Every structure is written in structure tokens, then in C-alpha cells.
Amino acid sequence: MSDQIPAQWSNFYLKDVSFVNLMMRRIYNVLIVANPYDAFILEDDGRVEEKIYNEYMELGLRYPPTFTQVSTTEEAAKILNTVDIDLVICMPGNADNDAFDVARAVKADFPDIHCVVLTPFSHGITKRIQHEDLSIFDYVFCWLGNTNLILSIIKLMEDKMNIDNDIEEAGVQMILLVEDSIRFYSSILPNLYSYILTQSQNFATEALTRHDASLRQRGRPKVVLARTYEEAWAIYQRYKDNCLGVISDARFPIDNVKDDALIAAGHQVNVTKDAEAGLKLLRAIRATDEYVPLIMESSESENREKAEAEGFRFVDKNSKKMNVDLRHLLEEHMGFGDFIFRNPKTHEEVMRVRNLKDLQDNIFKIPRDSMLYHISRNHVSRWLSARAIFPVSSFLKDITWHKLQDVDVHRQIIFDAIVAYRRMRNEGVVAVFDRYKFDRYAHFARIGDGSLGGKGRGLAFLDNVIKRHPDFNGFTNATVQIPKTVVLCTDVFDSFMEQNNLYQIALSDASDDEILHAFLQAQLPDTFIGDFFAFFEATHSPIAIRSSSLLEDSHYQPFAGIYSTYMIPYLEDKYEMLRMLACAIKAVYASVYYHDSKAYMTATSNVIDQEKMAVILQQVVGKEYGDHFYPNISGVLRSLNYYPIGEEQAEEGIVSLALGLGKYIVDGGQTLRVSPFHPRQVLQMSEMDIALRETQTQFYALDMKHVGEDFRVDDGFNILKLKVKDAEADNSLHFIASTYLPNDQTIYDGIYDGGRKIISFCGVLQQDVFPLPELLQMAMRYGADAMRRPVEIEFAVNLNTDRTGELYLLQIRPIVDSKQMLDEDLEKIPDSQCLLRSYNSLGHGISDDVTDVVYVKTDASFTAMNNPAIADEIEQINRKFLAEDKNYILIGPGRWGSSDPWLGIPVKWPHISAARIIVEEGLEHYRVDPSQGTHFFQNLTSFGVGYFTINPYKEDGVYQRSVLDALPAVEETKWVRHVRFPKPLKIMMDGKKQEGVVVYPQE
């Protein structure tokens, strides 16, 4: 069906609407000028302020105004001079027209203040108004003691103040009321506002959070009052693109201009009314818009036939149930209330839709003739407008029956637009979980009112970053998102601990197994069962149950990896899946109180009973391959690369890629290391022997057969460690593997029969099958910019055989490592304080626990022919350091680890594995291009070993060899010398600038 949709409506982008900037101008302070009797009626009998306040609270409105009451013009002037008054309401005085005199006096001195006159309804007043110039007042209303009128006045004024901004900001709709009878609009407005405000509470249920629900009410339709034909037509022309409907009287002034000079001179000026002004106005509006609902209200019953003959709806003003009739018309034609799909012949209800998800679920079930009836009248767009779902309504408004005469294509377009809107709305928002709304198009929700915890906050932040940067989804073959997530907030943890009385054993010295057993025996609330079933149905995949404590992923404390993460398979037996989920949640709770967690708390000066745990329930990214479940790619991206080689820059970041579950990377498995900005420069694939030796041979997958409640302290109990050939059998290596053919002694990109498969990610990195490098560049840049510090991002990718794929961002955390917190400017340290200085170093951080230096004696007798013997001597010394669990600084000429002994000392990593810093020394008579540690690069990066390149003979760095020669030798061989300083040396490396120093011990 989707391929039948015309291009202009199949590829669309919905821009989200913010309700925050709506209704910004408010009536906060109201001054009521009334005689003592009316003031008493308002205060004691009417209790206007209390009623207005209660009315605001019942309707979910914020910012109720405060009221000040005075009884004389002098008192009013005093208040107006001292208080910021937004609205003055002048009420009847001792004589019928006193209110006008007071109002005139107020406007004379304060012309910019909004002023409304309330007057009782009487024959004298009606006659008096005919001779009054009312243009200086905002409105004149008929006061019959109904305090709801004052609420309506305030809302009418606020609508007038905000309509231009709110339409421009969000596309808010307008209802035009055309009525010149003061008595009638004083009656209809309270009822109209009462209905609209009640409806705004109903459509606020479309919101995802409580705060969003209150904000959405600002998107309710505005009401604009016009009292003449010219005023009505001007308003309609100005706001016609946002007109939800028009309610018009039949008889009102048209082509009428008052002469203010005559009025001022006391002459009587009659206002003429046209009996068909309403019909003329509605005809003119219908000529410009065939869909807008038009309602005529009149006390002249003969107008019914005229109105209905032209297709207008009619309300009889004389009817005792006029307000009910008007409400029914608003529901039926202006989109208020439920959407009732009707049989076009019998007008009977065939289906009722209560909200957006209802419409999404039922759009393909609505009978064809009913669907045609409603879409040909633009009812769907109007209903969405009335519910403040402006992005979808404005998109659908343009797709009329004239432009597209295919009911089924209309259904598909409506469905696609709703799905796109719901996805857009869910992105970047932590919704309150609602089991009736959470489906496969939902995104991120919370259960409980406590904190989301560290990982939960990170996920919500990632989701928000994706939403704020639409270019993430600018590739036709790639989508970027976070997995479906529900967070059990920390208050759920609190109540679980208290209700099951677990604190006593949790805080005791019991073993981890005993604590886990006690937690597994405890009970979670049964109220969550329906929520968990809804989550199962929405995800339809295995679920990861992840810790999200208050301290995890903190900006200032590295708590990553301290608590447990479990995974459970997706099962057809939902009750069995529920049992496994409950056990996993309780096991994550228990991990807060394991021995290692308590020890880490002590080490980081935190108090265990202050720690609180949220739990993340998250769709596991991957695909099912028989009994195995895993993603094609997992990765950890760091926005700083402390070991840049070749053209790489530190700020360009580095990523570690692996096949299978990301736990393999976290556990220190062999990964492929590459810069997202240089995806074609992969050191591990640069030489065949390195590719065969230093690429991934194993991976992790979830065991889909392992079902049961035998949860253990080890959260990896149902994770399988498989070989790459198992993935080959699963047919999951498309675009991520190369093939080594031994007969050719060559590695070929892609998968070929026979030969060993090398996990090279060649299709993604070199062949542009999937834009992972570009997407990781964005993630790194936007994440680090938003956090204002270097970040680490975990992710997973599902690749499809059609070259499409999905990138899931799983976690973001600031890079926090006390060893890597370097604040000192190394350039300011004088050479005289340095044993070593390199302007071409790899690594980052500070170390101050090394006292030993092992160096090759590179005097005039040095020759490369002795390099193999030097390697043997260094291996012997290294073994002693390993036995003592100590580290040292290693200094020698040429390329360390070179397979060619003429280019450097041919050590292997185990021969120098205790070295904390490795230094390549260039000699005047032995000049070799530096290797920058490429021969054991993986080991350098894995163990955080620094690598210095120094060429003292050409003043490229500092090496104070004479200082070492002056120290007594701990051990000395023919070509190698080991010395020890009395106090530790201070090693400092700036990975961003690629500078490093080793500073002498401080005296």
C-alpha cells in the first residue's frame, strides 16, 4: 500500500510543536470597581475570588488572577497608580449608567489598560447603550450575578492578547463568535468556554507526562468575539487558515459607521441591523472554504429553513436546550469529543474513536462508505486540530478528496502520519507508562515517581539528543534510536525493600548468594503484571534488565559496571517470561548489596544506605538465529583518542567494534579499533599476520533455550561464548567479515567459501554499505557538546541483507577516570625538571608510582646486530618485575617489537608487559622512522601504556641519559641497565596534544 502513496505525501517530516510558549500573556491582576452592595454580593455571596480559583483548579488551569475591589473612582486611581493592573471591570453603580462614567474616567487617565463594563439588563440600559460610544471599552457585558462570566471575560481577553503569537508558534485554532447582543453573548460565552475548557482537559490525555498534559491545554481553540459584519470578516480573513468554525447570529450591523462627534454632542444615532447579515457572512466564508463548519443561531425561527437550505447548521436561541444543541453541533462538526464515524445514509454510529491511538488501531477497520464520508469533509484533520495535534492535522488538511480520490490510500496516509507523530512525540520524552498506550510505536516510559537513576538519565538524555538533531535520520538506509525502554524508578525500589523487610539482611555481612536468595524470595507488587505484559507485547524481543543506580554514570563518580545486568529470552509463555523478569529485577536490586558493591562504596566514600536503584527494562538489540540472539555489531565509542596514529587526531575519537553482545567488549575481548573519521585506516587489518592474530575469534550471544528461575550472582549465566564460525553458520556475517584464503595467503573483503572469516567490518568501514562512521561522528559530536565534556557511548547495530540497518544508542556517560584527569599544562614544566619529554607521545593521564627505569646502553659501541640479544636480556628483567607486581619505564633505540632486528629490538608484548612507559630513542648514527607502538598497539590501548618517541640528537624532546648513568645499577647486563630512583617519578601524558613528560621526584 505504501508504494501507492504519491511522493509528496509519502515522504514527509512532521515538526514537533512546543506548548511552552503559548498563552504567555496573562491577566494576573484584576481591579473591580463596584458599589458597596455589589462588592458585598461578590465577596460574601458570590465569593468571586474563591470561585474563580476553584474554577481554575477544576479545569486544570494555572495562574488564577487576584482581585482587588474598590467602590470609588478615587480609590481606583490610587490602586492603578501603585499596582500593575491588567484588567479593570466596572460594575453597576447607584444609577443605571454609573458603570460607564467610572469606566470613562479610568480610560481617560489610563488609556492602555484593558477595561470592561458590566451592566444590568434593563430597558433603560438598552436604550442608553444606543447613545454610548462603546469603542473605548474592550467589551460591555450583561451582569446577572453569574461569576462564571468573569472567568469567561478573563479568558476572552487572554485569547485576544495571545492569538497572533499562538497561531504563529503552534497553529492554534480559532472559533469565531459573531454576536452583537450584549445579553446573548454574555450568556453564551460562559457556556462555550466551559465546554472548550472541559474538552481541553480531555484532549490533554494525549500527553505523555503530567507536565505536558497541563501545557497541552494551552493549545485549546481560542474564542474571538465580533459584533459587526466588518469586524467578523476582518477577523476571519486574518485567521482563516486556523479557523475551526464560525458561530454567527442572523441579524447584526453591516456597513454601519457611528459618528462619534454626533454621539458626543448628545444626538441620537440609530444602529441599523441587517436581517440577513449572518447569511451573507456565512456565504462569503463558505465561498473561501468548503469544509469549515458554519453554525447560525437566531431567535427568528424562519431563519432555520434559510440556513439549512444553504448547508449551514442552525441553533434556535429560543430553545430551552439551546446550550445542549450547540454542544452537540460542536461535537459533531468542530471535532470536539470522541470521533464518531457514521453511516452516511442512516447517520447511525458505526465506530467511536476516543484518542489518537484508538484512531491508529482502527483506521483500517472503519467501513469504506463511512471513511469516504468523513475524509471528503476533512473531519479527521478537524478532529486532530481540536485536540491540539497540529503537526498531523495541518499535514492532512492539505490532502483533500479533490486531490486524492482513493479511500485506502487515505487510510494509509493517516496511519503513517499518526505513527510518525507518535514516534516524534515519544523521542526525547520520558512518558508516564500507560499500558493502554504503550505499543510498538511507544518509546520510553517510567513507572513510579522517583529518579530514573544514572543509566536511565543517560538514556533519556541520548533520546533527547537524537530528537534535537534530525540529521541523525537523514540517511535513507539507516535509522537511529534508543531501544524501547521502561524504567522502574527508585521509589519502586524503596517500597520493595520496605514491604519485604530486606534492609536487615541487605546491610549485613551475609554472602552474595544468601542476599540473592533472600531477594528472590521477596515479592514485587501484582499491580505491575499488566504493565509488564504490555511491555512484552510492545517489544516482542528479549529483554535486558539493567541496573540504573543514583550513582551510576554520574558526571563525577565512575560507577559503571559495579551492578548487575541480566537478559531474558522472549517466550511465547508470557507467565514464564514474567517469572524470569521478576527474578531478574530482584537480582539487580540484590546486586546493590553484594560484597564488591559495598567495598566500592567504601572506596569512593559513599554510604551504602544512601544508594537507590532504578531498573531499566530494555529491548535487547539483535536478531534471533536459532537458539542464539545477538546484534551484528556492538561498539563502545569514546570522543577522545589518546592513541592517535597516522592522520588521526585525539579529538576525532575512537571506537571499539565487535560482533555479538556488547558484554564481550566490556569484558575485555578482542575488538576492532578504528577512528570514525578514518574508517579506511584500520591498523589491525594493515598486515596479514596482525589481522590473523589480533582480530575477534569469539563472541557473546543470549541463550534462547535457557529458561527458568535459577538466577545467579553471575549475571552472565545465560550468555553463550561462541566462535566466529558459529556466526558463519548463523549467516550473520554479511558486510562485517573478510575471508582469509590460506592457499592464496591473502585476505579478501567479503564472505567466500572455505577459509577463515576475519571480523573486519569491511562492508561498513570501507565499502559504505551502512553509514556507521558518519553516524558515530554525529553521536560523538552532539553527545560531547551537550554534556560539555568527553563522553563514552555504547551502541549496537542490526544490519540487514538489503543494506539497511538500525543503530541503537544504548548508553552515554562522561569519561571519568582519576588517572586521566590532567589539569597541568605540560609546556610550562621546564626541561630541567624532566627526565624525559616527548612531543610525539601516545596515551593520557597521570601516574606517580613508578621508581624504576630500564634502558639500553646506547653509547658509541651500540650496533643493531646485538638487538636480539638485548631483547633476551629485557625479557629476563621483565619477568622479575612481573613477579614483584611492579612497573618500570623502558627506553631503547629504534622500533620496539619490530620483526626486523635491524630496525629495532625484536621483543614481543609478554617480554615487556610490565612497562608503564615505552620510549623509542632516536640516535644520530641509528635513525629509524618511529613505529608509534604499532607492533603491539592493542596492548598499549588495552593496558593504558604510554608510548614516547624522542630524538635528542635533533632537539626533538628531552632524554637525560647522564642522570640515569649516575645512579647506581639495581641490575646491569652487557647491553641493558636497570636503575631505581629513591622516590617515584611523575608521569604525565596529554593525549590531546600528544605530549608527555616524566618529571624527577620532588625533594
Secondary structure, 3 states (H helix, E strand, C coil): CHHHCCHHHHCCCCCCCCCCCCCCCCCCEEEEECCHHHHHHHHHHCCHHHHHHHHHHHCCCCCCCEEEEECCHHHHHHHHHHCCCCEEEECCCCCCCHHHHHHHHHHHHCCCCEEEEEECCCHHHHHHHCCCCHHHCCEEEECCCCCHHHHHHHHHHHHHHHHHHHHHHHCCCEEEEECCCHHHHHHHHHHHHHHHHHHHHHHHHHCCCHHHHHHHHHHCCEEEEECCHHHHHHHHHHHHHHEEEEEEECCEECCCCCCHHHHHCCCCCCCCEECCHHHHHHHHHHHHCCCCCEEEEECCCCHHHHHHHCCCEEEECCCCCHHHHHHHHHHHHCCCCCEEEECCCCCCEEEEECCHHHHHHHCCCCCHHHHHHHHCCCHHHHHHHHCCCHHHHHHHHCCCCCCCCCHHHHHHHHHHHHHHHHHHHHCCCCEECCCCCCCCCCCEEEECCCCCHHHHHHHHHHHHHHHHCHHHHCCCCEEEECCCEEEECHHHHHHHHHHCCCHHHHCCCCCHHHHHHHHHHCCCCHHHHHHHHHHHHHHCCCEEEEEEECCCCCCCCCCCCCCCEEEECCCCCHHHHHHHHHHHHHHHHHHCCCHHHHHHHHHCCCCHHHCCEEEEEEECCCEEECCEEECCEEEEEECCCCCCCCCCCHHHCEEEEECCCCHHHHCCCCCEEECCCCCCCCHHHCCHHHHHHCCCCEEEEEECCCCCCCCCCCCCCCEEEEEHHHHHHHCCCCCCEEEEECCCCEEEECCCCCCEEEECCHHHHCCCCCCHHHHHHHHHHHHHHHHCCCEEEEEEEEECCCCCEEEEEEEEEECCCHHHCCCCCHHHCCHHHEEEEECCEECCEEEEEEEEEEEECCCCCCCHHHHHHHHHHHHHHHHHHHHHCCCEEEEEEECCCCCCCCCECCCCHHHHCCEEEEEEECECCECCCCCCCHHHHHHHHHHCCEEEEEEHHHCECEECHHHHHHCCEEEECCCEEEEEEEEEEEEEEECCCCEEEEECCCC
